[in-house]
C-alpha cells in the first residue's frame, strides 16, 4: 500500500541532510516544482501513457536539471519525481505534495483551518472576519500563522463551520436547527406528548 507520509519524510530528509539549518527556501522551491508537475502527471491522460511515458518525463526532468540553474529544492523535487517514476507510483504525486506541505506547516508552526460558509467569503468584506479568526486561533493554539482553506457549502444555510487542529466549531444555521431539533426530540420522547414547549 502506498504511504505518502513516507515519501514526504524522505523528501524533507534529503533537504535536511544538506547541512543548512533553515530548509524553508529549498522546500518552497521543491514544492513549486511539484505543484507545476501535479496537473501534468496526476491526471488520467498521463496515467494512460504508462510507464514508458513516465520514463520519458523522468529523462526530460534530468535533462532540464543539467541545462538550467536550480537550487537544492528543485533537485530534491526532481529526485522525488524520478523515484516515483522508477517505482511506478507517479500517480500519487498529489498526495505526496499535500503531505509535504502539511509537514512543513507543522515544522513552521502554521495551522491549517478549513472554513466552510454558506456563501463564499468575499474580500475585502470577509477580510476582517478572517483576520479575527486568525488572531483567535493563533492565541488559542499558539500557532505562528493560520492558512485558511475556504469552502462554500450552501447546505449550511447561513453562518460558518470551522475545522482546525481536530476541533470543529459549527456556527451554521443548519447546525443550530439540527441541535434544536435534537433537543426537541429528546424532550418529546421523555414526556410522551404531554410536554410543554
C-alpha positions as CSV (number, residue, x, y, z in Angstrom):
1,X,0.0,0.0,0.0
2,X,1.3,3.5,-0.9
3,X,2.2,5.7,2.0
4,X,2.5,9.4,1.1
5,X,3.9,10.2,4.6
6,X,7.0,8.1,4.0
7,X,7.7,9.8,0.7
8,X,7.2,13.3,2.2
9,X,9.5,12.4,5.1
10,X,12.1,11.2,2.6
11,X,11.9,14.4,0.6
12,X,12.4,16.5,3.7
13,X,15.2,14.3,4.9
14,X,17.1,14.9,1.7
15,X,16.7,18.7,2.2
16,X,17.7,18.3,5.9
17,X,20.8,16.4,5.1
18,X,22.2,19.4,3.2
19,X,23.6,20.9,6.4
20,X,21.5,24.1,6.2
21,X,19.6,25.0,9.4
22,X,16.6,26.5,7.5
23,X,15.3,24.5,4.6
24,X,12.2,26.6,4.1
25,X,13.6,28.3,0.9
26,X,14.7,24.9,-0.6
27,X,11.4,23.3,0.4
28,X,9.4,26.2,-1.2
29,X,11.4,25.8,-4.4
30,X,10.8,22.0,-4.4
31,X,7.1,22.4,-3.7
32,X,6.8,24.9,-6.6
33,X,8.3,22.3,-8.9
34,X,6.0,19.6,-7.6
35,X,2.9,21.8,-8.0
36,X,3.8,22.5,-11.6
37,X,4.0,18.8,-12.3
38,X,0.9,17.8,-10.4
39,X,-1.7,18.7,-13.1
40,X,0.5,17.2,-15.8
41,X,1.3,13.9,-14.1
42,X,-1.6,13.5,-11.7
43,X,-4.3,13.2,-14.3
44,X,-5.8,10.3,-16.1
45,X,-4.5,11.1,-19.6
46,X,-0.9,11.0,-18.3
47,X,-1.6,7.7,-16.4
48,X,-2.9,6.2,-19.7
49,X,0.6,6.8,-21.2
50,X,2.0,4.2,-19.0
51,X,5.5,3.6,-17.6
52,X,7.3,4.4,-20.8
53,X,5.7,7.8,-20.9
54,X,6.7,8.4,-17.2
55,X,10.3,7.4,-18.0
56,X,10.4,10.0,-20.8
57,X,9.2,12.6,-18.3
58,X,12.0,11.5,-16.0
59,X,14.6,11.8,-18.7
60,X,13.2,15.3,-19.6
61,X,13.5,16.4,-15.9
62,X,17.0,15.0,-15.7
63,X,18.0,16.9,-18.8
64,X,16.4,20.1,-17.6
65,X,18.4,19.9,-14.4
66,X,21.6,19.7,-16.3
67,X,21.0,22.7,-18.5
68,X,19.2,25.1,-16.1
69,X,20.2,26.9,-12.9
70,X,18.4,25.4,-10.0
71,X,18.6,25.0,-6.2
72,X,18.5,22.1,-3.8
73,X,14.8,22.2,-3.6
74,X,14.3,21.7,-7.4
75,X,16.9,19.0,-7.4
76,X,15.1,17.2,-4.4
77,X,11.8,17.5,-6.2
78,X,13.2,16.1,-9.4
79,X,14.8,13.3,-7.5
80,X,11.4,12.5,-5.8
81,X,9.6,12.5,-9.2
82,X,12.3,10.3,-10.7
83,X,11.9,7.8,-7.8
84,X,8.1,7.9,-8.1
85,X,8.6,7.1,-11.8
86,X,11.1,4.3,-11.1
87,X,8.7,2.7,-8.5
88,X,5.7,3.2,-10.9
89,X,3.7,5.2,-8.4
90,X,3.9,8.7,-10.1
91,X,0.1,8.9,-9.9
92,X,0.4,9.6,-6.2
93,X,2.3,12.9,-6.7
94,X,-0.7,15.0,-5.5
95,X,-1.0,13.2,-2.1
96,X,2.8,13.3,-1.6
97,X,2.9,17.1,-2.3
98,X,0.0,17.6,0.1
99,X,1.8,15.6,2.8
100,X,5.0,17.6,2.3
101,X,3.0,20.9,2.7
102,X,1.4,19.6,5.8
103,X,4.7,18.5,7.4
104,X,6.3,21.9,6.5
105,X,3.4,23.7,8.1
106,X,3.8,21.7,11.3
107,X,7.5,22.5,11.4
108,X,6.9,26.2,10.9
109,X,4.0,26.4,13.4
110,X,1.4,27.0,10.8
111,X,-2.1,25.8,11.5
112,X,-4.3,24.8,8.5
113,X,-8.0,25.5,9.1
114,X,-11.0,24.7,6.9
115,X,-13.6,27.4,6.9
116,X,-16.9,26.4,5.4
117,X,-19.5,29.0,4.8
118,X,-23.0,29.1,3.3
119,X,-21.9,31.8,0.9
120,X,-18.4,32.3,-0.4
121,X,-16.3,34.6,1.8
122,X,-15.7,37.7,-0.2
123,X,-12.8,40.1,0.1
124,X,-12.4,42.7,1.4
125,X,-15.6,42.4,3.3
126,X,-14.6,39.0,4.7
127,X,-11.1,40.1,5.4
128,X,-11.9,41.4,8.9
129,X,-13.6,38.2,9.8
130,X,-10.7,36.1,8.6
131,X,-8.2,38.3,10.4
132,X,-10.3,38.0,13.7
133,X,-10.4,34.2,13.3
134,X,-6.7,34.0,12.6
135,X,-6.0,36.0,15.8
136,X,-8.2,33.9,17.9
137,X,-6.8,30.6,16.5
138,X,-3.2,31.8,17.0
139,X,-4.0,32.8,20.6
140,X,-5.7,29.6,21.5
141,X,-3.3,27.2,19.7
142,X,0.0,29.0,19.9
143,X,0.4,28.8,16.1
144,X,2.5,31.4,14.4
145,X,0.1,31.7,11.4
146,X,-3.1,30.2,10.1
147,X,-3.8,29.2,6.5
148,X,-7.4,29.0,5.6
149,X,-8.9,26.6,3.1
150,X,-12.1,28.5,2.2
151,X,-15.0,26.3,1.0
152,X,-18.5,27.4,0.1
153,X,-21.1,24.9,1.5
154,X,-24.6,26.2,0.7
155,X,-26.2,23.3,2.7
156,X,-25.1,25.3,5.9
157,X,-27.9,27.8,5.1
158,X,-26.1,30.6,6.9
159,X,-23.1,31.1,9.2
160,X,-20.0,29.0,9.1
161,X,-18.3,25.8,10.2
162,X,-14.6,25.9,11.2
163,X,-12.3,22.9,11.5
164,X,-8.9,23.3,12.9
165,X,-6.5,21.0,14.7
166,X,-9.1,18.3,15.3
167,X,-11.7,20.7,16.6
168,X,-14.9,21.7,14.8
169,X,-16.9,24.8,15.6
170,X,-20.3,24.7,14.0
171,X,-21.8,28.2,13.9
172,X,-24.1,27.5,11.0
173,X,-27.8,27.9,10.7
174,X,-28.1,24.2,9.8
175,X,-26.1,23.2,12.9
176,X,-28.3,25.4,15.1
177,X,-31.5,23.9,13.6
178,X,-30.1,20.3,14.0
179,X,-29.3,21.0,17.6
180,X,-32.7,22.5,18.3
181,X,-34.4,19.5,16.6
182,X,-32.4,17.1,18.6
183,X,-33.2,18.9,21.8
184,X,-36.9,18.9,21.0
185,X,-36.9,15.2,20.1
186,X,-35.3,14.3,23.4
187,X,-37.8,16.5,25.3
188,X,-40.9,14.9,23.4
189,X,-39.6,11.4,23.9
190,X,-39.3,11.8,27.7
191,X,-42.7,13.3,28.2
192,X,-44.7,11.2,25.7
193,X,-46.8,14.1,24.2
194,X,-47.6,15.8,27.5
195,X,-44.7,18.2,27.5
196,X,-44.8,21.9,27.1
197,X,-42.7,24.0,24.6
